[in-house]
């Protein structure tokens, strides 16, 4: 319908009408179905193909009603009211037809159910149906080829809810309806087994299925949970709400909840990545390093080897040793000899207490977390340009935009549910521009795809600004009234014509001009970006260019416009807001700003250091220089996530005292002197802030295993032992203290979060709704105006040459997260992607004489790894993409620790490597405990 859905078309002309429903005068809108109106009026009508959130199909006919004057019964899920219409839902004719539909469907149901919540059974009981009178059709064998989803087509009623969930919601286009008549059936791709199809295991089809034809594997849906706990997904920054179904202190399965960010949708990690919490590798007792165990050697999870390095201890002994030696170093060397890494996977309250512990207990600002490794440059540019490091508009605003630019991001892999909203918007008419050196999945539906050369972001973006300036597309009113510094920017882009930049960035001048005009002239344009923008030595300059594009065109401060750096981990936004960064107190109040320091000294009752602390990479250098001697690391894994990982591991090993608080013996914990067993996400309650600035409540669903303790308890015990008088009775007490110090969340009470589950900040006063769209009339700078900051081309710190001729790009993959410590211990996720892989262009593989599945070795000036080659034509020639989640092929051994001078972020997205065929096999086995297959049978072989 000309890129507009039927529902949207109805909404364009919707009006309220009066009509009769079962003899009663009712009113409804002409964009509402009769089924929805009847439900609102308390009238139950059977339905099977109809489901909220899906477009209508009308193919089951279980919801038929009688409309006076019409010859045939009408499906109430498809019909809308008209003035004067007379509808009957319970006449003999209607009830007889509904019963017949249900009975015919029941006749084909298997004798043994696949789920406890079969909607067909439920409606049959309500309609008081007995045993079907009709013979069943031929039975269909189960398809158990997929590790996450069991396919039981003997229970399929062809309602097409799974088809619509896959095609219309997730837009993955895997599930279809094939053949006709009696042979009609659900198929995956070209009638492949589900395990061999292109299914990404988002599980939307499982959640949509009404009969158990598609179910979680291992028949867990047949088990009765003890309880259902509403909580959140622990992975990416989208912040999907979900429900844990728990039995005997074990999570059985997960379902999506109708949260603001996901509206019941989930991805493979959110739906199937929960059982890491029950993995046998969980730490359950405190560990102390044996005095004869040196801090070197290969990382291993072999229990015998682990106990040769550590011994179990009581909590009292472990806490006294952990805190006592930290305090001794502080007292001997001063506070700057200590440092702390917090975690973006922990709650806001844990992040707040951790940075407070470092600042008031250690005595310095040497505290940081993984935002330094993902969006530090974006935040630096945003604070400099518009006075706030947060996003201006929620992801969902893509549905209100005319033009959306996604640059340096792969949302279908890193933010899958957010990607579904982008895909939905593109289907409904939004013109999507995808710009990236790699061809992501979004490019197939993009209005334009700009595959620019790696490291040429500034050239491309300055060329776009050149077009906007020279073609008179600048919003002069907005620039004059709400910005400063435009003249300097205008002069700077004068030398960046599309014709001169085209050879540099690899995008032809006409395309650059077209995209620039499109962005500047649309009624609402929005930019979303990821770590392809930020993880460069010129990452801050990249973000400055994006900010300038929005400012010069006035594309900010309205729905469907703005700037959105997609946050990486589930609480990167909240941890940064809570002050888990070395130069800022909570709410981005600078530590070297006297009024801010005085405010927190009064709140915390301690004198505070007035100098910004060291960042993640700077701390590693300071250890080698002898300036930092002790560290406390909570939930971070720098031995895997830091650039030049060999250097990072050597630094951690050189510490006089290292305390690690985690749920697994990670590569970092293996180097610790004391290891404190902590709580997994589902084992605690706290608040988390998603990429949309949405503060949400995560609730405890299960208890920690063994003697593992909740993180807030551990933090308080450490704090008391280094001289802090902390007494927080409940997590809400910490949140209330945060509210007193952070104006952005001052209006959000714990009671409101328990009631509403989520509130958007800024929310300065209690009862305020919160503002999803910010910068509507002024920017949070001292002058109220945004600042243009010009940027020039700065090359990567390390370029390919004859010795190292290829470019290494690192990132994440759909099935695994960050350093893999959680997802590689999740059974389904590990089964889907068990082995370390390098994604290489097929022609580059051919030049190497390699085939998909062969071992290849990558080498940089800093390290070497061997892993399995996967043919991938989304990767440009001359480049190699490798996920950084595999401990047996830790790719950050190769990456460059060169820093962006402003954001202090390392250059993960560009370094020089060389590749050769063959090499050492990665360590045998996976975190899941499986046995490695032979090279010939690996995924991607052939």
Secondary structure as the mmCIF struct_conf table of DSSP 4:
data_model
#
loop_
_struct_conf.conf_type_id
_struct_conf.id
_struct_conf.beg_label_comp_id
_struct_conf.beg_label_asym_id
_struct_conf.beg_label_seq_id
_struct_conf.end_label_comp_id
_struct_conf.end_label_asym_id
_struct_conf.end_label_seq_id
TURN_TY1_P TURN_TY1_P1 UNK A 2 UNK A 3
HELX_RH_AL_P HELX_RH_AL_P1 UNK A 6 UNK A 12
TURN_TY1_P TURN_TY1_P2 UNK A 13 UNK A 13
STRN STRN1 UNK A 16 UNK A 21
TURN_TY1_P TURN_TY1_P3 UNK A 22 UNK A 23
STRN STRN2 UNK A 24 UNK A 29
TURN_TY1_P TURN_TY1_P4 UNK A 30 UNK A 31
BEND BEND1 UNK A 32 UNK A 32
STRN STRN3 UNK A 33 UNK A 33
HELX_RH_AL_P HELX_RH_AL_P2 UNK A 34 UNK A 40
TURN_TY1_P TURN_TY1_P5 UNK A 41 UNK A 42
BEND BEND2 UNK A 48 UNK A 49
TURN_TY1_P TURN_TY1_P6 UNK A 52 UNK A 53
BEND BEND3 UNK A 54 UNK A 54
BEND BEND4 UNK A 60 UNK A 60
TURN_TY1_P TURN_TY1_P7 UNK A 62 UNK A 63
STRN STRN4 UNK A 64 UNK A 67
TURN_TY1_P TURN_TY1_P8 UNK A 68 UNK A 69
BEND BEND5 UNK A 71 UNK A 72
STRN STRN5 UNK A 74 UNK A 75
TURN_TY1_P TURN_TY1_P9 UNK A 76 UNK A 78
STRN STRN6 UNK A 80 UNK A 80
TURN_TY1_P TURN_TY1_P10 UNK A 83 UNK A 84
STRN STRN7 UNK A 86 UNK A 88
BEND BEND6 UNK A 89 UNK A 91
HELX_RH_AL_P HELX_RH_AL_P3 UNK A 92 UNK A 107
TURN_TY1_P TURN_TY1_P11 UNK A 108 UNK A 108
BEND BEND7 UNK A 109 UNK A 109
BEND BEND8 UNK A 111 UNK A 112
BEND BEND9 UNK A 114 UNK A 114
BEND BEND10 UNK A 116 UNK A 116
HELX_RH_AL_P HELX_RH_AL_P4 UNK A 119 UNK A 126
TURN_TY1_P TURN_TY1_P12 UNK A 127 UNK A 128
BEND BEND11 UNK A 131 UNK A 131
BEND BEND12 UNK A 134 UNK A 134
STRN STRN8 UNK A 143 UNK A 143
BEND BEND13 UNK A 146 UNK A 148
STRN STRN9 UNK A 149 UNK A 151
HELX_RH_3T_P HELX_RH_3T_P1 UNK A 153 UNK A 155
HELX_RH_AL_P HELX_RH_AL_P5 UNK A 161 UNK A 164
HELX_RH_PI_P HELX_RH_PI_P1 UNK A 165 UNK A 169
BEND BEND14 UNK A 170 UNK A 170
STRN STRN10 UNK A 175 UNK A 178
BEND BEND15 UNK A 179 UNK A 179
HELX_RH_3T_P HELX_RH_3T_P2 UNK A 181 UNK A 183
STRN STRN11 UNK A 185 UNK A 188
TURN_TY1_P TURN_TY1_P13 UNK A 189 UNK A 191
HELX_RH_3T_P HELX_RH_3T_P3 UNK A 194 UNK A 196
BEND BEND16 UNK A 197 UNK A 197
HELX_RH_AL_P HELX_RH_AL_P6 UNK A 204 UNK A 208
BEND BEND17 UNK A 210 UNK A 213
STRN STRN12 UNK A 214 UNK A 216
HELX_RH_3T_P HELX_RH_3T_P4 UNK A 217 UNK A 222
BEND BEND18 UNK A 223 UNK A 223
HELX_LH_PP_P HELX_LH_PP_P1 UNK A 224 UNK A 225
BEND BEND19 UNK A 226 UNK A 226
STRN STRN13 UNK A 227 UNK A 232
BEND BEND20 UNK A 234 UNK A 235
STRN STRN14 UNK A 236 UNK A 236
TURN_TY1_P TURN_TY1_P14 UNK A 237 UNK A 238
STRN STRN15 UNK A 241 UNK A 247
TURN_TY1_P TURN_TY1_P15 UNK A 248 UNK A 249
STRN STRN16 UNK A 250 UNK A 256
TURN_TY1_P TURN_TY1_P16 UNK A 260 UNK A 264
HELX_RH_AL_P HELX_RH_AL_P7 UNK A 268 UNK A 272
HELX_RH_3T_P HELX_RH_3T_P5 UNK A 275 UNK A 278
TURN_TY1_P TURN_TY1_P17 UNK A 280 UNK A 281
BEND BEND21 UNK A 285 UNK A 285
STRN STRN17 UNK A 286 UNK A 289
TURN_TY1_P TURN_TY1_P18 UNK A 291 UNK A 292
BEND BEND22 UNK A 295 UNK A 295
BEND BEND23 UNK A 297 UNK A 297
HELX_RH_AL_P HELX_RH_AL_P8 UNK A 303 UNK A 309
STRN STRN18 UNK A 310 UNK A 313
HELX_RH_AL_P HELX_RH_AL_P9 UNK A 315 UNK A 333
HELX_RH_3T_P HELX_RH_3T_P6 UNK A 335 UNK A 337
STRN STRN19 UNK A 338 UNK A 341
TURN_TY1_P TURN_TY1_P19 UNK A 344 UNK A 345
BEND BEND24 UNK A 346 UNK A 346
HELX_RH_AL_P HELX_RH_AL_P10 UNK A 348 UNK A 357
HELX_RH_PI_P HELX_RH_PI_P2 UNK A 358 UNK A 362
BEND BEND25 UNK A 364 UNK A 364
STRN STRN20 UNK A 367 UNK A 368
HELX_RH_3T_P HELX_RH_3T_P7 UNK A 370 UNK A 373
TURN_TY1_P TURN_TY1_P20 UNK A 374 UNK A 375
HELX_RH_AL_P HELX_RH_AL_P11 UNK A 376 UNK A 386
BEND BEND26 UNK A 387 UNK A 387
BEND BEND27 UNK A 390 UNK A 390
BEND BEND28 UNK A 392 UNK A 393
HELX_RH_3T_P HELX_RH_3T_P8 UNK A 395 UNK A 400
BEND BEND29 UNK A 402 UNK A 402
STRN STRN21 UNK A 403 UNK A 407
BEND BEND30 UNK A 408 UNK A 408
HELX_RH_AL_P HELX_RH_AL_P12 UNK A 411 UNK A 414
BEND BEND31 UNK A 415 UNK A 415
HELX_RH_AL_P HELX_RH_AL_P13 UNK A 416 UNK A 427
TURN_TY1_P TURN_TY1_P21 UNK A 428 UNK A 429
STRN STRN22 UNK A 431 UNK A 435
BEND BEND32 UNK A 437 UNK A 438
HELX_RH_3T_P HELX_RH_3T_P9 UNK A 441 UNK A 445
BEND BEND33 UNK A 447 UNK A 447
STRN STRN23 UNK A 448 UNK A 450
HELX_LH_PP_P HELX_LH_PP_P2 UNK A 452 UNK A 453
TURN_TY1_P TURN_TY1_P22 UNK A 454 UNK A 455
HELX_RH_AL_P HELX_RH_AL_P14 UNK A 457 UNK A 470
TURN_TY1_P TURN_TY1_P23 UNK A 471 UNK A 472
BEND BEND34 UNK A 474 UNK A 474
HELX_RH_AL_P HELX_RH_AL_P15 UNK A 476 UNK A 482
STRN STRN24 UNK A 483 UNK A 484
HELX_RH_AL_P HELX_RH_AL_P16 UNK A 486 UNK A 493
TURN_TY1_P TURN_TY1_P24 UNK A 494 UNK A 495
HELX_RH_AL_P HELX_RH_AL_P17 UNK A 498 UNK A 505
BEND BEND35 UNK A 506 UNK A 506
HELX_RH_AL_P HELX_RH_AL_P18 UNK A 509 UNK A 521
BEND BEND36 UNK A 522 UNK A 523
STRN STRN25 UNK A 525 UNK A 529
HELX_RH_AL_P HELX_RH_AL_P19 UNK A 531 UNK A 534
BEND BEND37 UNK A 535 UNK A 536
TURN_TY1_P TURN_TY1_P25 UNK A 537 UNK A 538
HELX_RH_AL_P HELX_RH_AL_P20 UNK A 539 UNK A 553
TURN_TY1_P TURN_TY1_P26 UNK A 554 UNK A 554
BEND BEND38 UNK A 556 UNK A 558
TURN_TY1_P TURN_TY1_P27 UNK A 559 UNK A 560
STRN STRN26 UNK A 562 UNK A 565
BEND BEND39 UNK A 568 UNK A 568
STRN STRN27 UNK A 569 UNK A 569
TURN_TY1_P TURN_TY1_P28 UNK A 570 UNK A 571
HELX_RH_AL_P HELX_RH_AL_P21 UNK A 572 UNK A 577
TURN_TY1_P TURN_TY1_P29 UNK A 578 UNK A 579
STRN STRN28 UNK A 581 UNK A 581
TURN_TY1_P TURN_TY1_P30 UNK A 582 UNK A 583
STRN STRN29 UNK A 584 UNK A 585
HELX_RH_3T_P HELX_RH_3T_P10 UNK A 586 UNK A 588
STRN STRN30 UNK A 589 UNK A 590
TURN_TY1_P TURN_TY1_P31 UNK A 591 UNK A 592
BEND BEND40 UNK A 593 UNK A 593
HELX_RH_AL_P HELX_RH_AL_P22 UNK A 594 UNK A 604
TURN_TY1_P TURN_TY1_P32 UNK A 605 UNK A 605
BEND BEND41 UNK A 606 UNK A 606
BEND BEND42 UNK A 611 UNK A 611
HELX_RH_AL_P HELX_RH_AL_P23 UNK A 616 UNK A 624
TURN_TY1_P TURN_TY1_P33 UNK A 625 UNK A 626
BEND BEND43 UNK A 627 UNK A 627
STRN STRN31 UNK A 630 UNK A 634
BEND BEND44 UNK A 635 UNK A 635
HELX_RH_AL_P HELX_RH_AL_P24 UNK A 638 UNK A 641
BEND BEND45 UNK A 642 UNK A 644
HELX_RH_AL_P HELX_RH_AL_P25 UNK A 645 UNK A 654
BEND BEND46 UNK A 656 UNK A 656
STRN STRN32 UNK A 657 UNK A 662
BEND BEND47 UNK A 663 UNK A 664
TURN_TY1_P TURN_TY1_P34 UNK A 667 UNK A 668
HELX_RH_3T_P HELX_RH_3T_P11 UNK A 669 UNK A 671
BEND BEND48 UNK A 673 UNK A 673
STRN STRN33 UNK A 674 UNK A 677
HELX_RH_3T_P HELX_RH_3T_P12 UNK A 681 UNK A 683
STRN STRN34 UNK A 686 UNK A 689
TURN_TY1_P TURN_TY1_P35 UNK A 691 UNK A 692
BEND BEND49 UNK A 693 UNK A 693
STRN STRN35 UNK A 694 UNK A 698
BEND BEND50 UNK A 702 UNK A 702
HELX_LH_PP_P HELX_LH_PP_P3 UNK A 703 UNK A 704
BEND BEND51 UNK A 705 UNK A 705
TURN_TY1_P TURN_TY1_P36 UNK A 706 UNK A 707
HELX_RH_AL_P HELX_RH_AL_P26 UNK A 711 UNK A 721
TURN_TY1_P TURN_TY1_P37 UNK A 722 UNK A 723
BEND BEND52 UNK A 730 UNK A 730
HELX_RH_AL_P HELX_RH_AL_P27 UNK A 731 UNK A 741
HELX_RH_3T_P HELX_RH_3T_P13 UNK A 743 UNK A 745
TURN_TY1_P TURN_TY1_P38 UNK A 746 UNK A 747
HELX_RH_AL_P HELX_RH_AL_P28 UNK A 750 UNK A 756
BEND BEND53 UNK A 757 UNK A 757
STRN STRN36 UNK A 758 UNK A 760
BEND BEND54 UNK A 761 UNK A 761
HELX_LH_PP_P HELX_LH_PP_P4 UNK A 762 UNK A 762
BEND BEND55 UNK A 765 UNK A 765
TURN_TY1_P TURN_TY1_P39 UNK A 766 UNK A 767
BEND BEND56 UNK A 772 UNK A 773
BEND BEND57 UNK A 776 UNK A 777
BEND BEND58 UNK A 780 UNK A 784
STRN STRN37 UNK A 786 UNK A 787
BEND BEND59 UNK A 797 UNK A 798
BEND BEND60 UNK A 802 UNK A 804
STRN STRN38 UNK A 806 UNK A 811
TURN_TY1_P TURN_TY1_P40 UNK A 814 UNK A 815
TURN_TY1_P TURN_TY1_P41 UNK A 818 UNK A 819
BEND BEND61 UNK A 820 UNK A 820
TURN_TY1_P TURN_TY1_P42 UNK A 821 UNK A 822
HELX_RH_3T_P HELX_RH_3T_P14 UNK A 823 UNK A 825
BEND BEND62 UNK A 826 UNK A 826
HELX_RH_AL_P HELX_RH_AL_P29 UNK A 827 UNK A 832
BEND BEND63 UNK A 833 UNK A 833
BEND BEND64 UNK A 835 UNK A 835
STRN STRN39 UNK A 837 UNK A 840
HELX_RH_AL_P HELX_RH_AL_P30 UNK A 842 UNK A 848
TURN_TY1_P TURN_TY1_P43 UNK A 849 UNK A 849
TURN_TY1_P TURN_TY1_P44 UNK A 852 UNK A 853
STRN STRN40 UNK A 855 UNK A 859
BEND BEND65 UNK A 861 UNK A 862
STRN STRN41 UNK A 864 UNK A 871
TURN_TY1_P TURN_TY1_P45 UNK A 873 UNK A 874
BEND BEND66 UNK A 875 UNK A 875
HELX_LH_PP_P HELX_LH_PP_P5 UNK A 876 UNK A 876
TURN_TY1_P TURN_TY1_P46 UNK A 877 UNK A 878
STRN STRN42 UNK A 879 UNK A 883
BEND BEND67 UNK A 884 UNK A 884
HELX_RH_3T_P HELX_RH_3T_P15 UNK A 887 UNK A 889
HELX_RH_3T_P HELX_RH_3T_P16 UNK A 891 UNK A 893
TURN_TY1_P TURN_TY1_P47 UNK A 894 UNK A 894
BEND BEND68 UNK A 895 UNK A 895
STRN STRN43 UNK A 896 UNK A 899
TURN_TY1_P TURN_TY1_P48 UNK A 901 UNK A 903
STRN STRN44 UNK A 906 UNK A 907
TURN_TY1_P TURN_TY1_P49 UNK A 908 UNK A 909
STRN STRN45 UNK A 911 UNK A 917
HELX_LH_PP_P HELX_LH_PP_P6 UNK A 920 UNK A 923
BEND BEND69 UNK A 924 UNK A 925
TURN_TY1_P TURN_TY1_P50 UNK A 927 UNK A 928
HELX_LH_PP_P HELX_LH_PP_P7 UNK A 930 UNK A 934
HELX_RH_3T_P HELX_RH_3T_P17 UNK A 935 UNK A 937
BEND BEND70 UNK A 938 UNK A 938
TURN_TY1_P TURN_TY1_P51 UNK A 939 UNK A 940
#
